[in-house]
Amino acid sequence: MSDFYFIQSGTVGIGYYLMTQGLSNAQQYHIAMTTKVWEKALPFNYICDYYVLHNTKSEYIYIATDPVEAMSLSKQYLYHNIVPKYPAIVQKIKEQSKTRYMNNIRRIIQESQKKHIT
């Protein structure tokens, strides 16, 4: 993932590919949750921060489920301009992003995947 996105309006679905990929004409992915989940808790939605800050590939797929307006922060800009100036702040954000990702995205999507398996 090369950008971290701040969703201003619209909804992004977060899901995963199904095992039937390539075997049928059926939908090949399942949206397990959307960014609407966070609207009441946060004044803004942001996604993909975990992947950018931890320099890892995305585990899931992200699909706009209706028109989206967003701003992005590129990995290149973050690591060339922000990290060198504010390493302590970036480290704190990195730790928070992992906790947020594990509790609010990964756990929910894994529970959804288990339901599809059983």
PyMOL commands that place a pseudoatom at each C-alpha (Angstrom):
pseudoatom trace, name=CA, resn=MET, resi=1, chain=A, elem=C, hetatm=0, pos=[0.000, 0.000, 0.000]
pseudoatom trace, name=CA, resn=SER, resi=2, chain=A, elem=C, hetatm=0, pos=[1.554, 3.297, -0.994]
pseudoatom trace, name=CA, resn=ASP, resi=3, chain=A, elem=C, hetatm=0, pos=[-0.947, 5.805, 0.412]
pseudoatom trace, name=CA, resn=PHE, resi=4, chain=A, elem=C, hetatm=0, pos=[-2.860, 6.409, 3.591]
pseudoatom trace, name=CA, resn=TYR, resi=5, chain=A, elem=C, hetatm=0, pos=[-6.326, 7.817, 2.898]
pseudoatom trace, name=CA, resn=PHE, resi=6, chain=A, elem=C, hetatm=0, pos=[-8.459, 10.293, 4.831]
pseudoatom trace, name=CA, resn=ILE, resi=7, chain=A, elem=C, hetatm=0, pos=[-12.078, 9.745, 3.782]
pseudoatom trace, name=CA, resn=GLN, resi=8, chain=A, elem=C, hetatm=0, pos=[-14.010, 13.031, 3.666]
pseudoatom trace, name=CA, resn=SER, resi=9, chain=A, elem=C, hetatm=0, pos=[-17.291, 11.589, 2.400]
pseudoatom trace, name=CA, resn=GLY, resi=10, chain=A, elem=C, hetatm=0, pos=[-18.568, 8.340, 1.008]
pseudoatom trace, name=CA, resn=THR, resi=11, chain=A, elem=C, hetatm=0, pos=[-18.005, 4.778, 2.080]
pseudoatom trace, name=CA, resn=VAL, resi=12, chain=A, elem=C, hetatm=0, pos=[-15.215, 2.294, 1.512]
pseudoatom trace, name=CA, resn=GLY, resi=13, chain=A, elem=C, hetatm=0, pos=[-15.898, -1.411, 1.918]
pseudoatom trace, name=CA, resn=ILE, resi=14, chain=A, elem=C, hetatm=0, pos=[-13.214, -3.611, 3.431]
pseudoatom trace, name=CA, resn=GLY, resi=15, chain=A, elem=C, hetatm=0, pos=[-13.317, -7.269, 2.531]
pseudoatom trace, name=CA, resn=TYR, resi=16, chain=A, elem=C, hetatm=0, pos=[-11.531, -10.297, 1.184]
pseudoatom trace, name=CA, resn=TYR, resi=17, chain=A, elem=C, hetatm=0, pos=[-11.434, -12.532, -1.841]
pseudoatom trace, name=CA, resn=LEU, resi=18, chain=A, elem=C, hetatm=0, pos=[-13.462, -15.731, -1.798]
pseudoatom trace, name=CA, resn=MET, resi=19, chain=A, elem=C, hetatm=0, pos=[-12.062, -19.177, -2.511]
pseudoatom trace, name=CA, resn=THR, resi=20, chain=A, elem=C, hetatm=0, pos=[-14.212, -19.472, -5.661]
pseudoatom trace, name=CA, resn=GLN, resi=21, chain=A, elem=C, hetatm=0, pos=[-12.016, -16.993, -7.466]
pseudoatom trace, name=CA, resn=GLY, resi=22, chain=A, elem=C, hetatm=0, pos=[-11.669, -18.183, -11.055]
pseudoatom trace, name=CA, resn=LEU, resi=23, chain=A, elem=C, hetatm=0, pos=[-14.038, -21.138, -10.613]
pseudoatom trace, name=CA, resn=SER, resi=24, chain=A, elem=C, hetatm=0, pos=[-17.368, -19.400, -11.195]
pseudoatom trace, name=CA, resn=ASN, resi=25, chain=A, elem=C, hetatm=0, pos=[-19.012, -16.206, -12.362]
pseudoatom trace, name=CA, resn=ALA, resi=26, chain=A, elem=C, hetatm=0, pos=[-20.214, -15.441, -8.840]
pseudoatom trace, name=CA, resn=GLN, resi=27, chain=A, elem=C, hetatm=0, pos=[-18.959, -12.432, -6.930]
pseudoatom trace, name=CA, resn=GLN, resi=28, chain=A, elem=C, hetatm=0, pos=[-15.328, -13.101, -6.107]
pseudoatom trace, name=CA, resn=TYR, resi=29, chain=A, elem=C, hetatm=0, pos=[-15.058, -11.028, -2.932]
pseudoatom trace, name=CA, resn=HIS, resi=30, chain=A, elem=C, hetatm=0, pos=[-17.033, -10.351, 0.226]
pseudoatom trace, name=CA, resn=ILE, resi=31, chain=A, elem=C, hetatm=0, pos=[-17.300, -6.950, 1.922]
pseudoatom trace, name=CA, resn=ALA, resi=32, chain=A, elem=C, hetatm=0, pos=[-17.111, -7.681, 5.640]
pseudoatom trace, name=CA, resn=MET, resi=33, chain=A, elem=C, hetatm=0, pos=[-17.369, -4.100, 6.886]
pseudoatom trace, name=CA, resn=THR, resi=34, chain=A, elem=C, hetatm=0, pos=[-17.376, -0.490, 5.737]
pseudoatom trace, name=CA, resn=THR, resi=35, chain=A, elem=C, hetatm=0, pos=[-15.830, 2.743, 6.939]
pseudoatom trace, name=CA, resn=LYS, resi=36, chain=A, elem=C, hetatm=0, pos=[-19.325, 3.807, 8.114]
pseudoatom trace, name=CA, resn=VAL, resi=37, chain=A, elem=C, hetatm=0, pos=[-18.547, 1.763, 11.249]
pseudoatom trace, name=CA, resn=TRP, resi=38, chain=A, elem=C, hetatm=0, pos=[-16.284, 4.548, 12.504]
pseudoatom trace, name=CA, resn=GLU, resi=39, chain=A, elem=C, hetatm=0, pos=[-18.446, 7.574, 11.669]
pseudoatom trace, name=CA, resn=LYS, resi=40, chain=A, elem=C, hetatm=0, pos=[-19.908, 7.920, 15.165]
pseudoatom trace, name=CA, resn=ALA, resi=41, chain=A, elem=C, hetatm=0, pos=[-16.599, 7.373, 16.932]
pseudoatom trace, name=CA, resn=LEU, resi=42, chain=A, elem=C, hetatm=0, pos=[-14.319, 9.587, 14.842]
pseudoatom trace, name=CA, resn=PRO, resi=43, chain=A, elem=C, hetatm=0, pos=[-14.750, 12.974, 13.175]
pseudoatom trace, name=CA, resn=PHE, resi=44, chain=A, elem=C, hetatm=0, pos=[-13.004, 11.510, 10.101]
pseudoatom trace, name=CA, resn=ASN, resi=45, chain=A, elem=C, hetatm=0, pos=[-12.220, 8.126, 8.646]
pseudoatom trace, name=CA, resn=TYR, resi=46, chain=A, elem=C, hetatm=0, pos=[-8.795, 7.035, 7.585]
pseudoatom trace, name=CA, resn=ILE, resi=47, chain=A, elem=C, hetatm=0, pos=[-7.650, 3.772, 6.104]
pseudoatom trace, name=CA, resn=CYS, resi=48, chain=A, elem=C, hetatm=0, pos=[-4.442, 2.015, 5.102]
pseudoatom trace, name=CA, resn=ASP, resi=49, chain=A, elem=C, hetatm=0, pos=[-2.390, 3.777, 7.790]
pseudoatom trace, name=CA, resn=TYR, resi=50, chain=A, elem=C, hetatm=0, pos=[-1.280, 0.422, 9.210]
pseudoatom trace, name=CA, resn=TYR, resi=51, chain=A, elem=C, hetatm=0, pos=[0.072, -0.776, 5.849]
pseudoatom trace, name=CA, resn=VAL, resi=52, chain=A, elem=C, hetatm=0, pos=[1.980, 2.439, 5.166]
pseudoatom trace, name=CA, resn=LEU, resi=53, chain=A, elem=C, hetatm=0, pos=[3.425, 2.862, 8.659]
pseudoatom trace, name=CA, resn=HIS, resi=54, chain=A, elem=C, hetatm=0, pos=[4.409, -0.801, 9.003]
pseudoatom trace, name=CA, resn=ASN, resi=55, chain=A, elem=C, hetatm=0, pos=[5.621, -1.119, 5.403]
pseudoatom trace, name=CA, resn=THR, resi=56, chain=A, elem=C, hetatm=0, pos=[3.497, -4.166, 4.698]
pseudoatom trace, name=CA, resn=LYS, resi=57, chain=A, elem=C, hetatm=0, pos=[1.184, -5.338, 1.929]
pseudoatom trace, name=CA, resn=SER, resi=58, chain=A, elem=C, hetatm=0, pos=[-2.559, -5.133, 2.343]
pseudoatom trace, name=CA, resn=GLU, resi=59, chain=A, elem=C, hetatm=0, pos=[-4.261, -8.261, 3.679]
pseudoatom trace, name=CA, resn=TYR, resi=60, chain=A, elem=C, hetatm=0, pos=[-7.683, -7.148, 2.471]
pseudoatom trace, name=CA, resn=ILE, resi=61, chain=A, elem=C, hetatm=0, pos=[-9.344, -5.397, -0.427]
pseudoatom trace, name=CA, resn=TYR, resi=62, chain=A, elem=C, hetatm=0, pos=[-10.712, -1.858, -0.210]
pseudoatom trace, name=CA, resn=ILE, resi=63, chain=A, elem=C, hetatm=0, pos=[-13.569, -0.923, -2.555]
pseudoatom trace, name=CA, resn=ALA, resi=64, chain=A, elem=C, hetatm=0, pos=[-15.558, 2.316, -2.760]
pseudoatom trace, name=CA, resn=THR, resi=65, chain=A, elem=C, hetatm=0, pos=[-19.183, 1.278, -2.199]
pseudoatom trace, name=CA, resn=ASP, resi=66, chain=A, elem=C, hetatm=0, pos=[-20.452, 4.734, -3.142]
pseudoatom trace, name=CA, resn=PRO, resi=67, chain=A, elem=C, hetatm=0, pos=[-18.710, 7.877, -4.426]
pseudoatom trace, name=CA, resn=VAL, resi=68, chain=A, elem=C, hetatm=0, pos=[-15.805, 8.817, -2.164]
pseudoatom trace, name=CA, resn=GLU, resi=69, chain=A, elem=C, hetatm=0, pos=[-13.994, 12.085, -1.591]
pseudoatom trace, name=CA, resn=ALA, resi=70, chain=A, elem=C, hetatm=0, pos=[-10.658, 11.613, 0.127]
pseudoatom trace, name=CA, resn=MET, resi=71, chain=A, elem=C, hetatm=0, pos=[-7.203, 13.029, 0.659]
pseudoatom trace, name=CA, resn=SER, resi=72, chain=A, elem=C, hetatm=0, pos=[-4.118, 10.875, 0.662]
pseudoatom trace, name=CA, resn=LEU, resi=73, chain=A, elem=C, hetatm=0, pos=[-0.718, 10.969, 2.307]
pseudoatom trace, name=CA, resn=SER, resi=74, chain=A, elem=C, hetatm=0, pos=[1.857, 9.109, 0.260]
pseudoatom trace, name=CA, resn=LYS, resi=75, chain=A, elem=C, hetatm=0, pos=[4.341, 6.739, 1.835]
pseudoatom trace, name=CA, resn=GLN, resi=76, chain=A, elem=C, hetatm=0, pos=[7.172, 8.554, 0.054]
pseudoatom trace, name=CA, resn=TYR, resi=77, chain=A, elem=C, hetatm=0, pos=[6.167, 11.960, 1.458]
pseudoatom trace, name=CA, resn=LEU, resi=78, chain=A, elem=C, hetatm=0, pos=[5.665, 10.524, 4.943]
pseudoatom trace, name=CA, resn=TYR, resi=79, chain=A, elem=C, hetatm=0, pos=[9.082, 8.850, 5.073]
pseudoatom trace, name=CA, resn=HIS, resi=80, chain=A, elem=C, hetatm=0, pos=[11.017, 11.681, 3.400]
pseudoatom trace, name=CA, resn=ASN, resi=81, chain=A, elem=C, hetatm=0, pos=[9.410, 14.697, 5.086]
pseudoatom trace, name=CA, resn=ILE, resi=82, chain=A, elem=C, hetatm=0, pos=[7.565, 13.761, 8.265]
pseudoatom trace, name=CA, resn=VAL, resi=83, chain=A, elem=C, hetatm=0, pos=[9.423, 10.818, 9.847]
pseudoatom trace, name=CA, resn=PRO, resi=84, chain=A, elem=C, hetatm=0, pos=[12.824, 12.575, 9.948]
pseudoatom trace, name=CA, resn=LYS, resi=85, chain=A, elem=C, hetatm=0, pos=[11.332, 15.676, 11.605]
pseudoatom trace, name=CA, resn=TYR, resi=86, chain=A, elem=C, hetatm=0, pos=[8.955, 13.990, 14.076]
pseudoatom trace, name=CA, resn=PRO, resi=87, chain=A, elem=C, hetatm=0, pos=[10.190, 10.457, 14.851]
pseudoatom trace, name=CA, resn=ALA, resi=88, chain=A, elem=C, hetatm=0, pos=[8.632, 10.251, 18.329]
pseudoatom trace, name=CA, resn=ILE, resi=89, chain=A, elem=C, hetatm=0, pos=[5.208, 11.321, 17.080]
pseudoatom trace, name=CA, resn=VAL, resi=90, chain=A, elem=C, hetatm=0, pos=[5.378, 8.926, 14.125]
pseudoatom trace, name=CA, resn=GLN, resi=91, chain=A, elem=C, hetatm=0, pos=[6.312, 6.064, 16.468]
pseudoatom trace, name=CA, resn=LYS, resi=92, chain=A, elem=C, hetatm=0, pos=[3.280, 6.788, 18.649]
pseudoatom trace, name=CA, resn=ILE, resi=93, chain=A, elem=C, hetatm=0, pos=[0.991, 6.948, 15.596]
pseudoatom trace, name=CA, resn=LYS, resi=94, chain=A, elem=C, hetatm=0, pos=[2.523, 3.684, 14.347]
pseudoatom trace, name=CA, resn=GLU, resi=95, chain=A, elem=C, hetatm=0, pos=[1.730, 1.920, 17.645]
pseudoatom trace, name=CA, resn=GLN, resi=96, chain=A, elem=C, hetatm=0, pos=[-1.828, 3.286, 17.649]
pseudoatom trace, name=CA, resn=SER, resi=97, chain=A, elem=C, hetatm=0, pos=[-2.351, 2.231, 14.040]
pseudoatom trace, name=CA, resn=LYS, resi=98, chain=A, elem=C, hetatm=0, pos=[-1.437, -1.370, 14.877]
pseudoatom trace, name=CA, resn=THR, resi=99, chain=A, elem=C, hetatm=0, pos=[-3.859, -1.496, 17.804]
pseudoatom trace, name=CA, resn=ARG, resi=100, chain=A, elem=C, hetatm=0, pos=[-6.616, 0.131, 15.730]
pseudoatom trace, name=CA, resn=TYR, resi=101, chain=A, elem=C, hetatm=0, pos=[-6.021, -2.230, 12.809]
pseudoatom trace, name=CA, resn=MET, resi=102, chain=A, elem=C, hetatm=0, pos=[-5.926, -5.407, 14.904]
pseudoatom trace, name=CA, resn=ASN, resi=103, chain=A, elem=C, hetatm=0, pos=[-9.011, -4.527, 16.967]
pseudoatom trace, name=CA, resn=ASN, resi=104, chain=A, elem=C, hetatm=0, pos=[-11.193, -2.669, 14.490]
pseudoatom trace, name=CA, resn=ILE, resi=105, chain=A, elem=C, hetatm=0, pos=[-10.419, -4.205, 11.118]
pseudoatom trace, name=CA, resn=ARG, resi=106, chain=A, elem=C, hetatm=0, pos=[-8.548, -7.496, 11.266]
pseudoatom trace, name=CA, resn=ARG, resi=107, chain=A, elem=C, hetatm=0, pos=[-10.612, -9.044, 14.075]
pseudoatom trace, name=CA, resn=ILE, resi=108, chain=A, elem=C, hetatm=0, pos=[-13.935, -8.172, 12.407]
pseudoatom trace, name=CA, resn=ILE, resi=109, chain=A, elem=C, hetatm=0, pos=[-12.870, -9.439, 8.996]
pseudoatom trace, name=CA, resn=GLN, resi=110, chain=A, elem=C, hetatm=0, pos=[-11.445, -12.673, 10.392]
pseudoatom trace, name=CA, resn=GLU, resi=111, chain=A, elem=C, hetatm=0, pos=[-14.752, -13.307, 12.200]
pseudoatom trace, name=CA, resn=SER, resi=112, chain=A, elem=C, hetatm=0, pos=[-16.570, -12.781, 8.891]
pseudoatom trace, name=CA, resn=GLN, resi=113, chain=A, elem=C, hetatm=0, pos=[-14.200, -15.169, 7.102]
pseudoatom trace, name=CA, resn=LYS, resi=114, chain=A, elem=C, hetatm=0, pos=[-14.849, -17.854, 9.745]
pseudoatom trace, name=CA, resn=LYS, resi=115, chain=A, elem=C, hetatm=0, pos=[-18.599, -17.549, 9.116]
pseudoatom trace, name=CA, resn=HIS, resi=116, chain=A, elem=C, hetatm=0, pos=[-18.040, -18.178, 5.398]
pseudoatom trace, name=CA, resn=ILE, resi=117, chain=A, elem=C, hetatm=0, pos=[-15.909, -21.229, 6.103]
pseudoatom trace, name=CA, resn=THR, resi=118, chain=A, elem=C, hetatm=0, pos=[-18.385, -22.896, 8.459]
for i in range(1, 118): cmd.bond("trace and resi %d" % i, "trace and resi %d" % (i + 1))
show_as sticks, trace
zoom trace
